[in-house]
Amino acid sequence: MQGEAVAASPETTVEAVMRVGPVTVRPDEDLAELVERLRAAHVASVLVTTSEGRLAGLLRWNDAEQRLAADCAESGPSQG
C-alpha cells in the first residue's frame, strides 16, 4: 500500500487504497496459533477488538513473533 499511496494523486482518498474487511482478533486468542494464521495469510498486522467490536489495539506480526521467541527463551529447552 505504501507504494500506491506515494504514487496517488493529492485528491486520492483513503477509501481508494484501503483494504476492505480487515482481520480482527480477540485479546484472549492464543498467540502462537494466531502467528501461524497470520503467516499463512500473509497478514502483517491485525486489529484487536472486544466482543462488542470496540478497538482494543493493533498487533503486529513482528511483535508477536518477538514475544513468542522471548517466551521460548525464558522457558528454556523442554525436558521430556
C-alpha positions as a Python dict, from the first residue, in 0.01 Angstrom:
ca = {
    (1, 'M'): (0, 0, 0),
    (2, 'Q'): (285, 244, 67),
    (3, 'G'): (384, 250, -299),
    (4, 'E'): (25, 308, -402),
    (5, 'A'): (-8, 595, -155),
    (6, 'V'): (310, 763, -282),
    (7, 'A'): (203, 730, -644),
    (8, 'A'): (-152, 851, -575),
    (9, 'S'): (-266, 1197, -667),
    (10, 'P'): (-328, 1451, -388),
    (11, 'E'): (-702, 1405, -440),
    (12, 'T'): (-692, 1030, -371),
    (13, 'T'): (-898, 928, -68),
    (14, 'V'): (-815, 669, 193),
    (15, 'E'): (-1104, 459, 65),
    (16, 'A'): (-932, 426, -271),
    (17, 'V'): (-634, 240, -123),
    (18, 'M'): (-767, 79, 195),
    (19, 'R'): (-827, -291, 241),
    (20, 'V'): (-1189, -380, 298),
    (21, 'G'): (-1276, -610, 587),
    (22, 'P'): (-960, -600, 800),
    (23, 'V'): (-863, -903, 1004),
    (24, 'T'): (-970, -872, 1367),
    (25, 'V'): (-900, -1092, 1669),
    (26, 'R'): (-998, -1100, 2035),
    (27, 'P'): (-749, -1025, 2315),
    (28, 'D'): (-776, -1378, 2458),
    (29, 'E'): (-675, -1565, 2140),
    (30, 'D'): (-375, -1796, 2159),
    (31, 'L'): (-72, -1605, 2033),
    (32, 'A'): (115, -1898, 1878),
    (33, 'E'): (-191, -2010, 1680),
    (34, 'L'): (-257, -1654, 1567),
    (35, 'V'): (101, -1610, 1444),
    (36, 'E'): (64, -1922, 1230),
    (37, 'R'): (-263, -1791, 1083),
    (38, 'L'): (-105, -1452, 1010),
    (39, 'R'): (193, -1617, 844),
    (40, 'A'): (-28, -1842, 629),
    (41, 'A'): (-247, -1549, 523),
    (42, 'H'): (49, -1312, 466),
    (43, 'V'): (-105, -1060, 706),
    (44, 'A'): (135, -818, 876),
    (45, 'S'): (-99, -688, 1146),
    (46, 'V'): (-444, -735, 1294),
    (47, 'L'): (-685, -520, 1487),
    (48, 'V'): (-762, -647, 1835),
    (49, 'T'): (-1126, -585, 1925),
    (50, 'T'): (-1357, -660, 2214),
    (51, 'S'): (-1661, -882, 2174),
    (52, 'E'): (-1860, -558, 2135),
    (53, 'G'): (-1644, -463, 1837),
    (54, 'R'): (-1452, -186, 2014),
    (55, 'L'): (-1091, -137, 1917),
    (56, 'A'): (-854, -260, 2188),
    (57, 'G'): (-529, -227, 1992),
    (58, 'L'): (-315, -331, 1700),
    (59, 'L'): (-100, -643, 1696),
    (60, 'R'): (188, -654, 1451),
    (61, 'W'): (313, -992, 1333),
    (62, 'N'): (675, -898, 1410),
    (63, 'D'): (586, -802, 1768),
    (64, 'A'): (403, -1130, 1818),
    (65, 'E'): (697, -1330, 1679),
    (66, 'Q'): (939, -1148, 1910),
    (67, 'R'): (719, -1216, 2214),
    (68, 'L'): (693, -1586, 2130),
    (69, 'A'): (1072, -1607, 2088),
    (70, 'A'): (1126, -1431, 2422),
    (71, 'D'): (879, -1661, 2597),
    (72, 'C'): (1054, -1962, 2447),
    (73, 'A'): (1396, -1836, 2561),
    (74, 'E'): (1266, -1772, 2916),
    (75, 'S'): (1120, -2119, 2950),
    (76, 'G'): (1442, -2280, 2825),
    (77, 'P'): (1468, -2614, 2648),
    (78, 'S'): (1183, -2852, 2716),
    (79, 'Q'): (1265, -3162, 2909),
    (80, 'G'): (1067, -3469, 2840),
}
